[in-house]
Amino acid sequence: MDVNYQRYVDRVNTLITERPGTVILVFLLVTAGFAAGLGSVETAAGTQQFAQNVPAEQAFQEVNRQFTPTFTADTGSTQLIQSGENVLGRTELLRMLRVQEELADRPAMRVSSTSSAASIVAQQLDPSATTPEEQQQAIEGATDTEIREAVRQADEQNPRFSGLLSNDFNRGSASASATIGVVTHQLPAGLEASSGQGGASPLTPIQERAQYVTESAGGDIRVFGSGITAAEFTMVITDTLRIVVPAALLLITFFLMVAYRDLADLLLGVVSLLMALVWTFGFMGLAGIPFSQVLIAVPPMLLAVGIDFGIHAVNRYREERDEGYDITEGMRQANDQVLVAFFIVTGTTVIGFAANLTSDLVPIREFGIVAAIGIVFTFLIFGIFLPAAKVKLDHARVKYPIPTFSTAPMGSGESRLSDVHEVGITIARAAPFAFVILLLVGSGFAGVYATGIDTTFENEDFLPPEEPPEYYEYAPEPLEPGDYSVTQNINFLQDNFQSGQDDTVTVYVEGPMEAPHALKSIHRAGDDPPDSFVREGGRADETSLVTVIQDHAERDPEFRRLVDRNDIDADGVPDRNLGEIYDYLLDSPASGQTRQYLTEDRRATRVVYSVESDASQQEITADARTVADRHRYEATATGNTVVFQAISDLILQSALVSLTVALTGTAVFLVFIYWLLLGRASLGIANVIPVAITVTLIAASMRALGIAFNAFTATILAITIGLGIDYSVHITHRFADEYEKRGQEVYAALEPTILGTGGALAGSMLTTVFGIGVLVLSLFPAIGQFGFLTALSVFYSYLASIFVLPSVLVGWAWATDRIAG
């Protein structure tokens, strides 16, 4: 089937060549409309955005909601990290207490309480000292010997004390090199506990004020919390864009100068690129899509496709002008070919990017939406606006003395580039079938090898660097990155304090907790724990409703007798009258702890298991789910580790599903579009072969280079198809056009195709590789990996189109002749 699409192309060409001023005005007005949405673009950062709609995360939030977490729904906390030669000495104790006092005295800080090792020591000296001011007086009035003795007593009598001190705490000498103070704030809007880091936080302005207080106190006291983390995540996105986008524009401008070799054409290309960015970002603002770390990759990709379209449009127009056509007819002739090619490229690229909509991860879906819409915008701007502006410019050159430099198409004449491109034609003449078969077999082995790619999801992928790379020292002052404390503080806490939440997993159990077997089921689930669980006496080291009962029974003789009367098998776990036992606990000093493990309706509980710090996420998650299955009631394994592993699994699933959808969708689209437009459906299959080879090569390269699928690289295979198909479509569509013009002489058609279109592809490849490659300058290492892989995939796509596709097209022509004959 050969549809007469020419009438639609002719209508567009009429607008471009006869009413270019109107076209330009309309596009500028639309640009102004989208520019209005730029101010509405918000940022979203960190791992929280990936946890949305993940079942393990929903269970984690339910646990935090049901069991009164450390900081309730209307409070938030700030950590004060103090370092020094001895934070338990008089000077440092007083410094921490002065900071607590100053923070508490400021209404804007909304402080409801403060606590620290210094407070505990002061109250050992004077139990009546309940405020930071009174506690300072207690420290000032004590001798050094009394302070050291108070430290030892605090360690003996208060189980929280040592947890606030670094691992080098020495009870004998009453010394430690670091400590943590906690400030609790009342928040009218509240905070929702969730896994991961990042996201907006109402604590940001509070903690930024707290930084000024600690800086004026002297010593080394740092502020750490969700507010500072959120602010720095947003800052590092801004800093990355401030570095990457100018670097990309600088490199792109340089290569566009080489490609266009004309100042006016260069300006047209740059203006068109900026319009594509304004339309896309404006759409995000109007649609309410936040700009996340994953979307940092979108601007360079739009620049890449826009560069490709711009070079092809101008280069093909120059080819037609070299043939002797005037401005109007030259643009008509050029657009007859490139507009259709742009349409096919846009369709396949949109399919490649939109394949990410199959992901269960919200940021990856948003990436698919924004990238796909951005490609459509790029098609409209470079397919209609740029040619109209070029026509207007060249007519103006006839009337006015506008400087004109080189107007020769790239790759024309006896250039070295032409010699390189001739290699693909030479192979196609000599041994096309053997060459293609060899590549297909090799890519099959590469695909098998690529099945060993790792999959990860870690906070480190999203954290700003502890120390910016050295090359940032040479950046101009306006482009220098800010100072980031989040990673440094996290590493400091991990290195100097006992492991906390990351070394536990939680099992959320739903069922009637007053049933006689309820506690027995919880207790038995911890017998003979899996390898990644910490063992204690042959059982899992756990904290649960059972341990709350056992701990309180040791301190309260009356409660111990109640438990013994209802413990039929005398194993320390009651198995009748559980309602009466819970009533006693809730009326005792253990009521607060009990509520952390028993819901108000007594139909759910949680069990917190300690896990080995050196166990992998995968091992811990698998073992946590195994233990959850042992519970009699419905039980769900959750916690940061489990949530991150669930996201990691979804990342791999997203990569494989999006690859399948992109490759299948692209093949179907190409088969259909070549059948619809040219009556040659089989050209679609030929078009896909180089892209399939490229995908296997990029996947194999990932494993060889030790690059895992993560939140950023999960999209790389679909993107490889989306960008890679661009190169093969330009070659295939030009070949089909030349093939018909030259009486179906395959080698006669390949010559102008590879040497003409190949020149534009070379310019596009160089600008794209370096334009996207600047992502390696990103402050996020994972985004740097993404930029490198995307640039590598573009390079592979170029090589496949220039050196592999000619042999594939020779094979296609041979097969077509045999079938027709």
ABEGO torsion letter per residue (X at the ends): XBBBAAAAAAAAAAAAAABAAAAAAAAAAAAAAAAAAAAABBBBBEAAAAABGBAAAAAAAAAAAAAGBABBAABBBBBBBBBEABAABAAAAAAAAAAAAAAAABAAAGBABBBBAAAAAAAAABAABABAAAAAAAAAABBAAAAAAAAAAAAAABAAAAAABBAABBAAAGBBABBBBBBBBBBAAEBBBBBEBEEBBAAAAAAAAAAAAAAAAEEBBBBBEAAAAAAAAAAAAAAAAAAAAAAAAAAAAAAAAAAAGBAAAAAAAAAAAAAAAAAAAAAAAAAGBBBBAAAAAAAAAAAAAAAAAAAAAAAAAAAAAAAGBBAAAAAAAAAAAAAAAAAAAAAAAAAAAAAAAABABAAAAAAAAAAAAAAAAAAAAAAAAAAAAAAAAAAAAAABBBBBBBABBBGBEBBAAAAAAAAAAAAAAABAAAAAAAAAAAAAAAAAAAAABBBBBBAAAABBBABBBAAAAABBAAABBBBBAAAAAAAAAAAABBBBAAABBBBBBBEBAABAAAAAAAAAAABGBBAABBBBGGBBBBBBAAAAAAAAAAABAAAAAAAAAABAAGAGBBABGAAAAAAAAAABAAAAAAAAABBAAGABBBBBBBBBAABBAAAAAAAAAAAAAABABBBBBBEAAAAAAAAAAAAAAAAAAAAAAAAAAAAAAAAAAAAAAAGBAAAAAAAAAAAAAAAAAAAAAAAAAGBBBBAAAAAAAAAAAAAAAAAAAAAAAAAAAAAAAAGGBAAAAAAAAAAAAAAAAAAAAAAAAAAAAAAAABABAAAAAAAAAAAAAAAAAAAAAAAAAAAAAAAAAAAAAAAAX
